[in-house]
Amino acid sequence: MHHNGHTWWDICREVRLSPSTLSNIIKSEAGYVEDSENQLAGKSKETKALALFAENEEPLEVAIELNISTDEAINFYQKFQRLKCIPLEDRQIKLTHEIKQLEAEKSRTYSQLINLRNLVIESYRMLEFYKTECERLLVLYCQRRQLYLQ
């Protein structure tokens, strides 16, 4: 089916295999992967279980394959889940720290914007004052000039 262009999901549904098992079969057929038994030879049952969980095997399948109790398989699976979550927790801590930094920067920027707005308002008032003064002085100059010409 794989060589005939069927999708992985179609093959998995048709032959009732998990995607990881199908992947292993296709890879081993192509010569990409050495036998998983050889890779895990001499490893503890916990290590073997973690490797199987990483290949998307279910706790029941792992218990059967490694000949361990279901309680032991579930215990290994819980450890596997905790190990998978550690990078996510680290990332969450880093993101929380970045968010706090961004919020602090936002507050500083908002403060600076308020200060700039106040400066613009004050500058506008000063310009209005100087405009009024210039107009007053221009009127005085024109009046003085008319008096001088008379």
TORKOL-4160 file (C-alpha; in steps of 0.2 Angstrom, whole numbers, padded with zeros to 4 digits, m for minus):
150
<pt num="1" X="0000" Y="0000" Z="0000"/>
<pt num="2" X="0014" Y="0012" Z="0004"/>
<pt num="3" X="0023" Y="0009" Z="m0013"/>
<pt num="4" X="0006" Y="0011" Z="m0021"/>
<pt num="5" X="0004" Y="0029" Z="m0014"/>
<pt num="6" X="m0008" Y="0026" Z="0000"/>
<pt num="7" X="m0007" Y="0038" Z="0014"/>
<pt num="8" X="m0001" Y="0033" Z="0031"/>
<pt num="9" X="m0017" Y="0035" Z="0039"/>
<pt num="10" X="m0026" Y="0024" Z="0026"/>
<pt num="11" X="m0013" Y="0011" Z="0029"/>
<pt num="12" X="m0015" Y="0012" Z="0048"/>
<pt num="13" X="m0034" Y="0011" Z="0047"/>
<pt num="14" X="m0033" Y="m0004" Z="0035"/>
<pt num="15" X="m0021" Y="m0015" Z="0043"/>
<pt num="16" X="m0024" Y="m0009" Z="0061"/>
<pt num="17" X="m0007" Y="m0002" Z="0065"/>
<pt num="18" X="m0001" Y="0013" Z="0075"/>
<pt num="19" X="0008" Y="0026" Z="0065"/>
<pt num="20" X="0024" Y="0023" Z="0074"/>
<pt num="21" X="0023" Y="0004" Z="0071"/>
<pt num="22" X="0020" Y="0008" Z="0053"/>
<pt num="23" X="0034" Y="0020" Z="0052"/>
<pt num="24" X="0046" Y="0007" Z="0060"/>
<pt num="25" X="0041" Y="m0006" Z="0047"/>
<pt num="26" X="0043" Y="0006" Z="0032"/>
<pt num="27" X="0060" Y="0012" Z="0039"/>
<pt num="28" X="0066" Y="m0006" Z="0043"/>
<pt num="29" X="0061" Y="m0012" Z="0026"/>
<pt num="30" X="0070" Y="0003" Z="0018"/>
<pt num="31" X="0086" Y="m0001" Z="0029"/>
<pt num="32" X="0086" Y="0015" Z="0038"/>
<pt num="33" X="0084" Y="0009" Z="0056"/>
<pt num="34" X="0093" Y="m0005" Z="0065"/>
<pt num="35" X="0082" Y="m0018" Z="0074"/>
<pt num="36" X="0075" Y="m0009" Z="0090"/>
<pt num="37" X="0079" Y="m0025" Z="0100"/>
<pt num="38" X="0098" Y="m0022" Z="0096"/>
<pt num="39" X="0096" Y="m0003" Z="0100"/>
<pt num="40" X="0089" Y="m0006" Z="0117"/>
<pt num="41" X="0099" Y="m0022" Z="0122"/>
<pt num="42" X="0106" Y="m0021" Z="0139"/>
<pt num="43" X="0095" Y="m0006" Z="0144"/>
<pt num="44" X="0083" Y="m0006" Z="0159"/>
<pt num="45" X="0065" Y="m0010" Z="0157"/>
<pt num="46" X="0061" Y="0008" Z="0161"/>
<pt num="47" X="0072" Y="0015" Z="0147"/>
<pt num="48" X="0064" Y="0003" Z="0135"/>
<pt num="49" X="0047" Y="0008" Z="0141"/>
<pt num="50" X="0052" Y="0027" Z="0139"/>
<pt num="51" X="0058" Y="0023" Z="0121"/>
<pt num="52" X="0042" Y="0014" Z="0117"/>
<pt num="53" X="0032" Y="0028" Z="0124"/>
<pt num="54" X="0042" Y="0040" Z="0113"/>
<pt num="55" X="0036" Y="0030" Z="0098"/>
<pt num="56" X="0018" Y="0033" Z="0103"/>
<pt num="57" X="0015" Y="0015" Z="0110"/>
<pt num="58" X="0001" Y="0014" Z="0123"/>
<pt num="59" X="0005" Y="0008" Z="0141"/>
<pt num="60" X="m0004" Y="m0008" Z="0138"/>
<pt num="61" X="0006" Y="m0012" Z="0123"/>
<pt num="62" X="0022" Y="m0008" Z="0133"/>
<pt num="63" X="0017" Y="m0019" Z="0147"/>
<pt num="64" X="0014" Y="m0034" Z="0135"/>
<pt num="65" X="0030" Y="m0031" Z="0125"/>
<pt num="66" X="0041" Y="m0029" Z="0140"/>
<pt num="67" X="0032" Y="m0042" Z="0151"/>
<pt num="68" X="0029" Y="m0030" Z="0165"/>
<pt num="69" X="0014" Y="m0027" Z="0176"/>
<pt num="70" X="0001" Y="m0014" Z="0170"/>
<pt num="71" X="0005" Y="m0004" Z="0186"/>
<pt num="72" X="0023" Y="m0003" Z="0182"/>
<pt num="73" X="0019" Y="0002" Z="0164"/>
<pt num="74" X="0007" Y="0016" Z="0170"/>
<pt num="75" X="0021" Y="0022" Z="0182"/>
<pt num="76" X="0034" Y="0022" Z="0168"/>
<pt num="77" X="0021" Y="0031" Z="0157"/>
<pt num="78" X="0018" Y="0045" Z="0171"/>
<pt num="79" X="0036" Y="0047" Z="0172"/>
<pt num="80" X="0037" Y="0049" Z="0153"/>
<pt num="81" X="0023" Y="0062" Z="0153"/>
<pt num="82" X="0032" Y="0072" Z="0167"/>
<pt num="83" X="0048" Y="0071" Z="0157"/>
<pt num="84" X="0039" Y="0077" Z="0141"/>
<pt num="85" X="0032" Y="0092" Z="0151"/>
<pt num="86" X="0048" Y="0099" Z="0158"/>
<pt num="87" X="0053" Y="0108" Z="0142"/>
<pt num="88" X="0036" Y="0115" Z="0142"/>
<pt num="89" X="0037" Y="0121" Z="0160"/>
<pt num="90" X="0054" Y="0129" Z="0156"/>
<pt num="91" X="0047" Y="0138" Z="0141"/>
<pt num="92" X="0032" Y="0144" Z="0151"/>
<pt num="93" X="0043" Y="0151" Z="0165"/>
<pt num="94" X="0054" Y="0160" Z="0151"/>
<pt num="95" X="0038" Y="0167" Z="0143"/>
<pt num="96" X="0031" Y="0173" Z="0159"/>
<pt num="97" X="0047" Y="0182" Z="0162"/>
<pt num="98" X="0047" Y="0189" Z="0145"/>
<pt num="99" X="0029" Y="0195" Z="0147"/>
<pt num="100" X="0033" Y="0204" Z="0164"/>
<pt num="101" X="0048" Y="0213" Z="0155"/>
<pt num="102" X="0036" Y="0218" Z="0141"/>
<pt num="103" X="0023" Y="0224" Z="0153"/>
<pt num="104" X="0037" Y="0234" Z="0162"/>
<pt num="105" X="0043" Y="0241" Z="0145"/>
<pt num="106" X="0025" Y="0245" Z="0141"/>
<pt num="107" X="0023" Y="0255" Z="0157"/>
<pt num="108" X="0039" Y="0265" Z="0154"/>
<pt num="109" X="0034" Y="0269" Z="0136"/>
<pt num="110" X="0016" Y="0274" Z="0142"/>
<pt num="111" X="0024" Y="0286" Z="0155"/>
<pt num="112" X="0036" Y="0293" Z="0141"/>
<pt num="113" X="0021" Y="0296" Z="0130"/>
<pt num="114" X="0011" Y="0305" Z="0144"/>
<pt num="115" X="0027" Y="0316" Z="0146"/>
<pt num="116" X="0028" Y="0319" Z="0128"/>
<pt num="117" X="0010" Y="0324" Z="0127"/>
<pt num="118" X="0012" Y="0336" Z="0141"/>
<pt num="119" X="0027" Y="0344" Z="0133"/>
<pt num="120" X="0017" Y="0346" Z="0117"/>
<pt num="121" X="0003" Y="0354" Z="0126"/>
<pt num="122" X="0015" Y="0366" Z="0135"/>
<pt num="123" X="0023" Y="0370" Z="0119"/>
<pt num="124" X="0007" Y="0373" Z="0110"/>
<pt num="125" X="0002" Y="0385" Z="0125"/>
<pt num="126" X="0019" Y="0394" Z="0123"/>
<pt num="127" X="0016" Y="0396" Z="0104"/>
<pt num="128" X="m0001" Y="0403" Z="0107"/>
<pt num="129" X="0006" Y="0415" Z="0120"/>
<pt num="130" X="0020" Y="0421" Z="0108"/>
<pt num="131" X="0008" Y="0422" Z="0093"/>
<pt num="132" X="m0003" Y="0434" Z="0104"/>
<pt num="133" X="0012" Y="0444" Z="0109"/>
<pt num="134" X="0018" Y="0445" Z="0091"/>
<pt num="135" X="0001" Y="0451" Z="0085"/>
<pt num="136" X="0001" Y="0464" Z="0100"/>
<pt num="137" X="0018" Y="0470" Z="0096"/>
<pt num="138" X="0014" Y="0471" Z="0077"/>
<pt num="139" X="m0002" Y="0482" Z="0081"/>
<pt num="140" X="0009" Y="0493" Z="0092"/>
<pt num="141" X="0022" Y="0495" Z="0079"/>
<pt num="142" X="0009" Y="0499" Z="0066"/>
<pt num="143" X="0001" Y="0512" Z="0078"/>
<pt num="144" X="0018" Y="0520" Z="0082"/>
<pt num="145" X="0023" Y="0520" Z="0063"/>
<pt num="146" X="0006" Y="0529" Z="0059"/>
<pt num="147" X="0009" Y="0542" Z="0073"/>
<pt num="148" X="0027" Y="0545" Z="0067"/>
<pt num="149" X="0021" Y="0548" Z="0049"/>
<pt num="150" X="0008" Y="0560" Z="0054"/>
